[in-house]
Amino acid sequence: MPKIKFTKMQGLGNDFILVTPEEFEKVKDKFPQMAVKLCDRRFGIGADGIFIPTKNETDSDLGWLFYQSDGSTAQMCGNGMRCFARFVYDNKLVDKKKFSVKTGAGIIVPELLEDNQVKVNMSKPVLEPSKIPFKGEKSLNCKLSAKNKEFVVNAVSMGNPHCVIFTDGDAKTEALEYGYALEHHELFPEKTNVEFVKILSKNEITVDVWERGCGITLACGTGACASAVAAILNGFCDKTVKVHLPGGCLTIEWEGNSQNSNFDVFMTGSADYSFEGVVSV
């Protein structure tokens, strides 16, 4: 039975397994089923997903393979990108602190800062319904029903689809109760991440996340970005937003508005090592 070395990391409690390209070569024919096994929290290492750097990209410094805990692939993961950036730099797969990564959502540029902080240019939000993709008539403040409850949703893509809902209720309870139904709603043909958001002030929000392919997670970087963008577009927040998630805080910066959304979103937050090990596969 082959063995591979791995590194476990977390960004605000959103946890990931990372392996080098050389280690992945030993077991690549066993994926995506192997992702499910390794991410299992009782019979495996336990994680929300797995990242594998890819080299020899023609239009970026590196690329990545990203498997979620259910074995599916996803275009982008903000918390994962911060962990990925520290991992590839520390493993000398890149020799600079600001570099480009090819993802399913396009080219993303992370930058390593001091104190384990990583700033990521998350590119521009996508608000055109067909490109999210979202089958509603409009992306902002569109009504839909799930489990006999009507919601006003804001559909935003940050490389992956998000359904942002502003609430005055118990956001965690609502995420647990309605997250799955909203993830699989017919208006989101590729399923969606779901965020229940409470506005605290012009510069602060709280977000509870139901993540596509994972369920409830402690944090979601793209979800924080989508939530901040939706809050700014609705006039609830200013251009810099502190986003409180169950696992910690992110700072989201966006210069866009309802008249011009053609600005990049910047996310800053921590990326921390948990442990390293060897696992039999």
N, C-alpha and C positions, 0 to 999 in steps of 0.2 A: 504494500500500500504506500503510494508516494506521500511525501510530506512537503509542505510549503511554509516558508516564513511569511509572517504577516505583521502589520502594524495596526493597532486600534487607535482611533482618534475620535474626538468629538468637538462639535461647535455648538455651544449652548444646549448641550444634551442631545442634539441630533448626532447619532454616532455612526461611525463608518469603519469598514475594513479596507485597508489599502495594501496592495501587493505590487512588487516591482514587475516590469515586463518579463524578466528572466524567470521569476517564480510562476507567473501566470502561464508561461509556455508549457510547464509541466502538466497543467490540468485544463487547458483551454477547451479541449474536446468534451469536457464534462459540464460546461456551462450551456444554458443558464440554470440547469437543475442544481448545480453546485452552489449557486448563489443562495438558493432557498435553504440548503443545508447549513451553510456557513453562517447565515444571518439568524438562524433559529436560536432563540434565547435559552432554550433548555438543552438542545442536542448539538448545538454548534457554538460558535464564538459569540454570536449575538450582535446584531447591528441593524440599522435602517437601510443600509446599502453597501455596495462594494465598488471601489474605484481601481482601475488599472491604467497607468499611463501608457500612451502609445507614442513611439518615436517616428522619425522620418516623415513628419508631416510637411507638405510643400508650402503651406500658407500660414503656418504658425510654429511656435517653438515646440509645442507638444500637443497631443490630443489625449482623449480619455475614453475608456469604456466604463459605463455606469450601469450597474445592475441593482435594481431595488430588491427589497427583502422577499417579494413574491416572485422573483425571477424575471420580471419585466424590465425593459430598459426605459429610461426617461431622458429628455433632452438636456435638462439643466437642474442643478441643485446648488443654491447659494451657500448654505452652510458647508456642504461638501466641497465646494470650490475653495473655500478658505483652508480647509484641512488638506486638500489636494495640493494647494500651493506650497504649504510648509513642507509637506512630505517630499515633493519632487525636488525642492531646493535643498533640503537636508540630505537627500540621497544623491545629490550632485547630478540629477538629470537635467537641470538647468544651472547656469552659473551667474544669473542675475536675479535681483529681487522683484523686478517688474517684467512680466513676460506674457505671451499670448498662449491660449489654450483653445483648441478646436473642440467644440461640443456639438451636440445635436441642435442646440439653439444658436449656433454660429460661433464666432470668435469672441472669447471672454478674456479680459485682461486683469489678473490679480496683481497686487503689489504688497510685499511683506513690509510691515511697519515695526515699531518697537513693541515690547511687552506682549508678544504673541498675537498682536492685532494684524489683521489683513484687510486691506481695502480692495474692493472688487468693482471694476466697471462692468455693470450688469447689462450694458447696452440699453437700447430704447424700449419702452413698453409698447406692446401691440394692442391697439384698441379697436381695430377693424374687425367686426364680428367674424367674417369668413376666415380670417387669418389666425384667430385665437386657438381653435375654431369654436364658434358659438352660434347657434341657430336662432337666437333671439333677434328681435327687430332692431335693437340697439344694444350697445355694450354697457352703458351706464344706466342704472336705475330701471332695470327691466324686471317685470313681475313674472314669477313662475311658482308652481306649487310642487311640494314634495311631502309625502306622508300626510296629506290633507291639511297642510299648512302653507299659507302664501308667504313668499319672501320677495323682497326687493333686492336684486343682486346686481353687482358690478363685475362684469367679465373683463379680465385683463390677462394678457399673456406676458410673461417674462421669460420667454423661450419655452415655457410650459403653461398650460391654461390654469387660471385661478377664478374662483367664484367668491367675491368679497361681499360680505353682508354686515352692515352696521346694525348694532343691537344695543338695547338698554337692559336686556335680560342677562341671565347667567350664561355667558359665552361658552364656558367649558361644557355645561350640560347640553346646550344646543348643538355643539360640535359632536358630542357623543350620540345624541338622539337623531340628528338629521344629516350628519356628515356622509354616511354611506349612500343614502338616497340621493343627495345632491351630487356626490362624485359620479354616480351612474345615471344622472338625469339625461333624458333624451336630447335636451338642447346642447349638451356637451358631447359631441360625437367621439371624442378621444378621451372621455372622462375628464375629471377636473380635480384640482386641489380646492379645498374649501376653507375660508377664513371667516371667523366671527370676530368682529372688531368693535371695541368700545373706545370712544373718543374721550381722552382725559383733558386735553388742552389743545391749543394751536400747535404745540410741538411734541405732544406725547399721545400714544395710543397703546392699547393692549390688544393682543391677537391670540386667539386659540385656533389651532390648526387641525384639520382632518386632511392628511396627505394622501394623494392618489397613490394607490398601490401599497400603502403602509398603514393607514388609519391614523389614530391620534399620535402625534409626535410632540416632543418638547419644544421644537423650533423648526422653522422653515424659512430659509433666506429669501427665496423667490417669493414666498408668501408675504413676508415682511415688506418686500419691495412693492408687490402688487397692492397691498393694503395701504401703504403710504401714498402711492400714486392715486388710488381711488379716493383717499381722504383729501388729498390736495385738489383733485379735480372737482370734488363736491364742495370745496370751500371750507372744509372742516379744519384743515391744517395748513401751515406755512411750508416753506421749501425744505426745511430740515426737520426730520421727525425721529424722535426716540421711540423705538418700538419695543414694548415689553412683551416677551414671550415666556411661557412657563420655564424655559431653560435659561433665560437671561435676556440681555438687551442688545439690540442692533441700532446703529445710526444710519438712517436712509436720507440721502440728499437727492433732490430732483428740482430742476429749474423750470419744468414744464407747467402748463396751465391748460384750461379748457379751450383756449384759442390756438395754442401751439404746444403739442406734446412731443415735438421732435428733439428731445434732449435725453442724454444718457442718464441712467440711474446709478448712483454710487452707494455701495453698502460697506460698512465697516463693522467688524466684530472679531471675536477671539477664535483661535483654532488651537486646540490643546491635545497633547499626547495622553493616551490612557495606559496602554501597555503594548509590548511586543511579544511574539510567541511563535511556536511551530505547531501546525495542525496536520493531522493525518487525513488524507482525502482519498 
